[in-house]
Protein backbone atom coordinates (compact mmCIF):
# COMPACT_ATOMS: atom_id res chain seq x y z
CA UNK A 1 0.00 0.00 0.00
CA UNK A 2 2.81 2.41 0.89
CA UNK A 3 4.53 1.67 -2.45
CA UNK A 4 1.33 2.32 -4.43
CA UNK A 5 0.70 5.60 -2.62
CA UNK A 6 4.33 6.67 -3.11
CA UNK A 7 4.15 6.00 -6.86
CA UNK A 8 0.72 7.56 -7.31
CA UNK A 9 0.83 10.78 -9.33
CA UNK A 10 -2.42 12.58 -8.69
CA UNK A 11 -3.25 15.35 -11.12
CA UNK A 12 -3.84 18.51 -9.08
CA UNK A 13 -7.27 20.09 -9.43
CA UNK A 14 -7.45 23.84 -9.55
CA UNK A 15 -9.57 25.16 -6.70
CA UNK A 16 -12.05 27.83 -7.73
CA UNK A 17 -13.68 28.32 -4.34
CA UNK A 18 -12.25 28.95 -0.85
CA UNK A 19 -11.48 25.92 1.30
CA UNK A 20 -14.19 24.80 3.70
CA UNK A 21 -13.76 24.85 7.44
CA UNK A 22 -14.06 21.59 9.38
CA UNK A 23 -17.38 22.62 10.96
CA UNK A 24 -18.71 23.86 7.61
CA UNK A 25 -17.71 20.66 5.81
CA UNK A 26 -19.33 18.53 8.52
CA UNK A 27 -22.54 20.55 8.37
CA UNK A 28 -22.57 20.25 4.58
CA UNK A 29 -22.38 16.44 4.81
CA UNK A 30 -25.19 16.24 7.37
CA UNK A 31 -27.27 18.63 5.28
CA UNK A 32 -26.66 16.58 2.14
CA UNK A 33 -27.84 13.37 3.82
CA UNK A 34 -30.84 15.12 5.35
CA UNK A 35 -32.10 16.39 2.00
CA UNK A 36 -31.32 13.22 0.01
CA UNK A 37 -34.34 10.88 0.40
CA UNK A 38 -32.59 7.97 -1.31
CA UNK A 39 -29.59 8.16 1.02
CA UNK A 40 -31.77 8.50 4.11
CA UNK A 41 -33.71 5.39 3.12
CA UNK A 42 -30.49 3.47 2.47
CA UNK A 43 -28.88 4.46 5.78
CA UNK A 44 -32.04 3.71 7.76
CA UNK A 45 -32.42 0.32 6.11
CA UNK A 46 -28.74 -0.55 6.56
CA UNK A 47 -28.86 0.45 10.22
CA UNK A 48 -31.89 -1.76 10.96
CA UNK A 49 -30.39 -4.71 9.10
CA UNK A 50 -27.07 -4.38 10.91
CA UNK A 51 -28.78 -4.14 14.30
CA UNK A 52 -30.30 -7.60 13.87
CA UNK A 53 -27.43 -9.11 11.84
CA UNK A 54 -24.93 -8.21 14.57
CA UNK A 55 -26.39 -10.95 16.78
CA UNK A 56 -24.55 -13.77 15.00
CA UNK A 57 -21.06 -12.27 15.19
CA UNK A 58 -21.61 -10.94 18.71
CA UNK A 59 -22.64 -14.35 20.08
CA UNK A 60 -20.28 -16.44 17.95
CA UNK A 61 -17.57 -16.77 20.67
CA UNK A 62 -20.16 -18.05 23.12
CA UNK A 63 -21.49 -20.53 20.54
CA UNK A 64 -17.96 -21.76 19.81
CA UNK A 65 -17.20 -22.19 23.52
CA UNK A 66 -20.37 -24.22 23.98
CA UNK A 67 -19.72 -26.68 21.14
CA UNK A 68 -15.92 -27.06 21.26
CA UNK A 69 -14.68 -25.79 24.64
CA UNK A 70 -11.50 -24.54 22.92
CA UNK A 71 -10.29 -21.58 20.82
CA UNK A 72 -9.87 -23.96 17.88
CA UNK A 73 -13.61 -24.22 17.42
CA UNK A 74 -13.98 -20.46 17.29
CA UNK A 75 -11.15 -20.34 14.74
CA UNK A 76 -12.92 -22.89 12.54
CA UNK A 77 -16.22 -20.98 12.70
CA UNK A 78 -14.62 -17.63 11.98
CA UNK A 79 -12.54 -19.15 9.18
CA UNK A 80 -15.67 -20.63 7.62
CA UNK A 81 -17.32 -17.21 7.77
CA UNK A 82 -14.31 -15.60 6.08
CA UNK A 83 -14.08 -18.29 3.38
CA UNK A 84 -17.79 -17.88 2.73
CA UNK A 85 -17.24 -14.14 2.27
CA UNK A 86 -14.62 -14.89 -0.39
CA UNK A 87 -17.03 -17.20 -2.21
CA UNK A 88 -19.79 -14.62 -1.93
CA UNK A 89 -17.56 -11.95 -3.45
CA UNK A 90 -16.77 -14.24 -6.38
CA UNK A 91 -20.44 -15.03 -6.98
CA UNK A 92 -21.74 -11.48 -6.51
CA UNK A 93 -20.84 -10.22 -9.98
CA UNK A 94 -22.82 -13.02 -11.58
CA UNK A 95 -25.75 -12.40 -9.26
CA UNK A 96 -25.73 -8.65 -10.05
CA UNK A 97 -25.78 -9.40 -13.77
CA UNK A 98 -28.84 -11.59 -13.34
CA UNK A 99 -30.88 -9.79 -10.70
CA UNK A 100 -31.46 -6.23 -9.53
CA UNK A 101 -29.57 -4.72 -6.60
CA UNK A 102 -32.80 -4.78 -4.58
CA UNK A 103 -33.27 -8.51 -5.17
CA UNK A 104 -29.63 -9.33 -4.38
CA UNK A 105 -29.63 -7.31 -1.14
CA UNK A 106 -32.96 -8.74 0.04
CA UNK A 107 -31.83 -12.27 -0.86
CA UNK A 108 -28.56 -11.81 1.02
CA UNK A 109 -30.39 -10.55 4.10
CA UNK A 110 -32.83 -13.47 4.00
CA UNK A 111 -30.02 -16.04 3.70
CA UNK A 112 -28.05 -14.42 6.52
CA UNK A 113 -31.13 -14.47 8.75
CA UNK A 114 -31.72 -18.16 8.03
CA UNK A 115 -28.06 -18.93 8.77
CA UNK A 116 -28.33 -17.08 12.08
CA UNK A 117 -31.38 -19.14 13.04
CA UNK A 118 -29.54 -22.31 12.02
CA UNK A 119 -26.66 -21.34 14.34
CA UNK A 120 -29.19 -21.15 17.15
CA UNK A 121 -30.81 -24.52 16.36
CA UNK A 122 -27.82 -26.80 15.72
CA UNK A 123 -25.19 -27.75 18.28
CA UNK A 124 -22.44 -29.58 16.41
CA UNK A 125 -19.34 -28.04 14.86
CA UNK A 126 -19.62 -29.37 11.25
CA UNK A 127 -23.19 -28.09 10.88
CA UNK A 128 -22.28 -24.75 12.41
CA UNK A 129 -19.31 -24.47 10.02
CA UNK A 130 -21.69 -24.94 7.09
CA UNK A 131 -24.04 -22.29 8.48
CA UNK A 132 -21.16 -19.85 8.94
CA UNK A 133 -19.92 -20.52 5.40
CA UNK A 134 -23.32 -19.55 4.00
CA UNK A 135 -23.62 -16.62 6.41
CA UNK A 136 -20.25 -15.24 5.30
CA UNK A 137 -21.27 -15.36 1.63
CA UNK A 138 -24.56 -13.60 2.36
CA UNK A 139 -22.85 -11.02 4.60
CA UNK A 140 -20.38 -9.82 1.97
CA UNK A 141 -23.15 -9.58 -0.63
CA UNK A 142 -25.45 -7.15 1.17
CA UNK A 143 -22.71 -5.25 3.02
CA UNK A 144 -20.73 -4.56 -0.15
CA UNK A 145 -23.84 -3.57 -2.08
CA UNK A 146 -24.93 -1.15 0.66
CA UNK A 147 -21.45 0.33 0.48
CA UNK A 148 -21.36 0.54 -3.33
CA UNK A 149 -24.80 2.13 -3.55
CA UNK A 150 -23.79 4.73 -0.97
CA UNK A 151 -20.71 5.63 -3.01
CA UNK A 152 -22.54 5.68 -6.35
CA UNK A 153 -25.37 7.80 -5.01
CA UNK A 154 -23.06 10.55 -3.73
CA UNK A 155 -21.25 13.21 -5.81
CA UNK A 156 -17.49 13.64 -5.60
CA UNK A 157 -17.49 16.74 -3.40
CA UNK A 158 -19.19 15.04 -0.45
CA UNK A 159 -18.51 11.33 -1.06
CA UNK A 160 -15.91 10.81 1.66
CA UNK A 161 -18.05 12.62 4.22
CA UNK A 162 -21.17 10.62 3.40
CA UNK A 163 -19.11 7.43 3.59
CA UNK A 164 -18.11 8.52 7.10
CA UNK A 165 -21.83 8.86 7.96
CA UNK A 166 -22.43 5.38 6.53
CA UNK A 167 -19.62 3.95 8.69
CA UNK A 168 -21.05 5.71 11.74
CA UNK A 169 -24.46 4.10 11.10
CA UNK A 170 -22.86 0.73 10.37
CA UNK A 171 -20.62 0.65 13.44
CA UNK A 172 -23.25 2.21 15.69
CA UNK A 173 -25.84 -0.39 14.72
CA UNK A 174 -23.30 -3.19 15.19
CA UNK A 175 -22.30 -1.92 18.64
CA UNK A 176 -25.86 -1.30 19.80
CA UNK A 177 -27.13 -4.60 18.41
CA UNK A 178 -24.27 -6.55 19.98
CA UNK A 179 -25.09 -5.08 23.39
CA UNK A 180 -28.80 -5.89 23.02
CA UNK A 181 -28.28 -9.48 21.80
CA UNK A 182 -25.68 -10.10 24.51
CA UNK A 183 -28.10 -8.88 27.17
CA UNK A 184 -30.89 -11.01 25.71
CA UNK A 185 -28.63 -14.08 25.67
CA UNK A 186 -27.88 -13.71 29.39
CA UNK A 187 -31.61 -13.79 30.10
CA UNK A 188 -32.96 -16.33 27.62
CA UNK A 189 -29.91 -18.28 26.50
CA UNK A 190 -27.62 -18.08 23.48
CA UNK A 191 -29.76 -20.19 21.16
CA UNK A 192 -33.00 -18.31 21.82
CA UNK A 193 -31.23 -15.01 21.25
CA UNK A 194 -29.81 -16.25 17.94
CA UNK A 195 -33.22 -17.41 16.77
CA UNK A 196 -34.71 -14.01 17.56
CA UNK A 197 -31.82 -12.23 15.87
CA UNK A 198 -32.25 -14.40 12.78
CA UNK A 199 -36.00 -13.85 12.69
CA UNK A 200 -35.47 -10.10 13.00
CA UNK A 201 -32.92 -10.15 10.17
CA UNK A 202 -35.36 -12.02 7.94
CA UNK A 203 -38.09 -9.52 8.78
CA UNK A 204 -35.89 -6.60 7.68
CA UNK A 205 -36.02 -7.90 4.11
CA UNK A 206 -39.55 -6.50 4.02
CA UNK A 207 -38.09 -2.99 4.39
CA UNK A 208 -37.44 -3.12 0.66
CA UNK A 209 -41.18 -2.62 0.13
CA UNK A 210 -41.12 0.74 1.95
CA UNK A 211 -37.53 1.95 1.60
CA UNK A 212 -36.35 1.25 -1.92
CA UNK A 213 -32.65 1.36 -2.68
CA UNK A 214 -31.59 4.45 -4.66
CA UNK A 215 -31.26 4.29 -8.43
CA UNK A 216 -27.72 3.20 -9.37
CA UNK A 217 -27.97 4.85 -12.81
CA UNK A 218 -28.40 8.41 -11.54
CA UNK A 219 -25.94 10.85 -13.14
CA UNK A 220 -24.15 12.77 -10.38
CA UNK A 221 -21.45 14.34 -12.52
CA UNK A 222 -21.16 18.12 -11.98
CA UNK A 223 -23.42 20.33 -14.06
CA UNK A 224 -21.72 23.70 -13.71
CA UNK A 225 -24.00 25.97 -15.72
CA UNK A 226 -24.86 28.85 -13.40
CA UNK A 227 -23.06 32.09 -14.09
CA UNK A 228 -21.60 34.06 -11.23
CA UNK A 229 -22.58 37.73 -11.23
CA UNK A 230 -20.23 40.39 -12.53
CA UNK A 231 -19.48 42.36 -9.38
CA UNK A 232 -18.58 46.02 -9.51
CA UNK A 233 -16.41 45.70 -6.41
CA UNK A 234 -13.90 42.83 -6.54
CA UNK A 235 -13.15 42.97 -2.82
CA UNK A 236 -11.40 39.72 -1.72
CA UNK A 237 -13.16 39.99 1.64
CA UNK A 238 -16.50 39.50 -0.12
CA UNK A 239 -16.08 35.72 0.05
CA UNK A 240 -16.42 35.83 3.83
CA UNK A 241 -19.45 38.12 3.72
CA UNK A 242 -22.76 36.65 4.73
CA UNK A 243 -25.34 35.58 4.85
CA UNK A 244 -25.94 35.74 1.11
CA UNK A 245 -29.45 36.18 -0.24
CA UNK A 246 -30.26 34.92 -3.73
CA UNK A 247 -33.54 35.76 -5.45
CA UNK A 248 -34.82 34.30 -8.71
CA UNK A 249 -37.76 36.05 -10.36
CA UNK A 250 -40.07 34.04 -12.63
CA UNK A 251 -42.82 35.24 -14.95
CA UNK A 252 -45.51 32.54 -14.98
CA UNK A 253 -48.75 32.52 -16.99
CA UNK A 254 -51.92 31.83 -14.94
CA UNK A 255 -52.58 28.47 -16.63
CA UNK A 256 -49.10 27.22 -15.61
CA UNK A 257 -48.99 28.51 -12.05
CA UNK A 258 -50.28 25.37 -10.26
CA UNK A 259 -47.78 23.13 -12.06
CA UNK A 260 -45.04 25.70 -11.54
CA UNK A 261 -45.55 25.70 -7.78
CA UNK A 262 -45.41 21.91 -7.68
CA UNK A 263 -42.18 21.92 -9.68
CA UNK A 264 -40.47 24.70 -7.73
CA UNK A 265 -41.18 23.00 -4.41
CA UNK A 266 -39.19 20.00 -5.68
CA UNK A 267 -36.39 22.48 -6.32
CA UNK A 268 -36.42 23.43 -2.62
CA UNK A 269 -34.84 20.12 -1.63
CA UNK A 270 -31.99 20.67 -4.09
CA UNK A 271 -31.35 24.22 -2.87
CA UNK A 272 -31.26 23.12 0.77
CA UNK A 273 -29.18 20.03 0.04
CA UNK A 274 -26.50 22.09 -1.69
CA UNK A 275 -26.19 24.86 0.89
CA UNK A 276 -29.32 26.92 1.53
CA UNK A 277 -30.54 27.07 5.13
CA UNK A 278 -33.73 28.97 4.35
CA UNK A 279 -35.91 28.85 1.25
CA UNK A 280 -39.21 30.34 0.14
CA UNK A 281 -41.36 31.10 -2.89
CA UNK A 282 -43.40 34.33 -2.96
CA UNK A 283 -45.97 35.85 -5.30
CA UNK A 284 -45.91 39.53 -6.24
CA UNK A 285 -49.32 40.94 -5.30
CA UNK A 286 -48.84 43.95 -7.59
CA UNK A 287 -47.98 41.68 -10.53
CA UNK A 288 -49.70 38.30 -9.93
CA UNK A 289 -47.79 36.56 -12.73
CA UNK A 290 -44.44 37.18 -11.00
CA UNK A 291 -43.06 34.72 -8.49
CA UNK A 292 -39.87 35.25 -6.53
CA UNK A 293 -37.85 32.32 -5.21
CA UNK A 294 -35.46 33.27 -2.42
CA UNK A 295 -32.93 31.34 -0.41
CA UNK A 296 -30.28 32.20 2.16
CA UNK A 297 -26.77 30.76 2.28
CA UNK A 298 -24.27 31.17 5.13
CA UNK A 299 -21.78 33.17 3.08
CA UNK A 300 -20.88 34.25 -0.42
CA UNK A 301 -18.15 31.58 -0.49
CA UNK A 302 -20.75 28.92 0.33
CA UNK A 303 -22.93 30.16 -2.53
CA UNK A 304 -19.93 29.86 -4.88
CA UNK A 305 -19.60 26.25 -3.75
CA UNK A 306 -23.32 25.79 -4.32
CA UNK A 307 -22.75 26.58 -7.99
CA UNK A 308 -20.32 23.66 -8.22
CA UNK A 309 -22.58 21.19 -6.44
CA UNK A 310 -25.32 21.04 -9.05
CA UNK A 311 -25.44 17.68 -10.87
CA UNK A 312 -26.93 16.41 -14.10
CA UNK A 313 -29.50 14.54 -12.00
CA UNK A 314 -30.86 17.97 -10.94
CA UNK A 315 -31.17 19.12 -14.53
CA UNK A 316 -34.63 17.66 -15.07
CA UNK A 317 -36.04 19.50 -12.05
CA UNK A 318 -34.49 22.83 -13.03
CA UNK A 319 -35.54 22.56 -16.66
CA UNK A 320 -39.07 21.67 -15.60
CA UNK A 321 -39.26 24.83 -13.48
CA UNK A 322 -37.91 27.03 -16.24
CA UNK A 323 -40.14 25.48 -18.91
CA UNK A 324 -43.22 26.68 -16.99
CA UNK A 325 -41.93 30.26 -16.80
CA UNK A 326 -41.87 32.82 -19.57
CA UNK A 327 -38.50 34.16 -20.61
CA UNK A 328 -35.27 33.92 -18.65
CA UNK A 329 -35.53 34.15 -14.84
CA UNK A 330 -33.92 37.23 -13.30
CA UNK A 331 -31.36 36.42 -10.63
CA UNK A 332 -30.15 38.85 -7.96
CA UNK A 333 -27.41 38.29 -5.38
CA UNK A 334 -27.24 40.22 -2.12
CA UNK A 335 -24.94 39.98 0.87
CA UNK A 336 -25.23 41.57 4.29
CA UNK A 337 -22.82 44.51 4.42
CA UNK A 338 -20.15 44.58 7.10
CA UNK A 339 -19.89 48.03 8.70
CA UNK A 340 -16.41 49.53 8.62
CA UNK A 341 -15.11 50.63 12.01
Secondary structure, DSSP 4 states (H G I P E B T S, - for coil): -HHHHHH--PPP----SPPPPHHHHHHHHHHHHHT-HHHHHHHHHHHHHHHHHHHHHHHHHHHHHHHHSSHHHHHHHHHHHHHHHHHHHHHHHHHHHHS-HHHHHHHHHHHHHHHHHHHHH--SHHHHHHHHHHHHHHHHHHHHHHHHHHHHTS-GGGHHHHHHHHHHHHHHHHHHHHHHHHHHHHHH-HHHHHHHHHHHHHHHGGGGGTSPPPPTT---SB---PPPP--S---GGGGG---EEEEEEEE--GGGHHHHHHHHHHHHHHHHHTTEEEEEEEE-SSSTTEEEEEEEES-HHHHHHHHHT-BGGGHHHHHHHHHTSSSPPEEEEEEPPPPP-
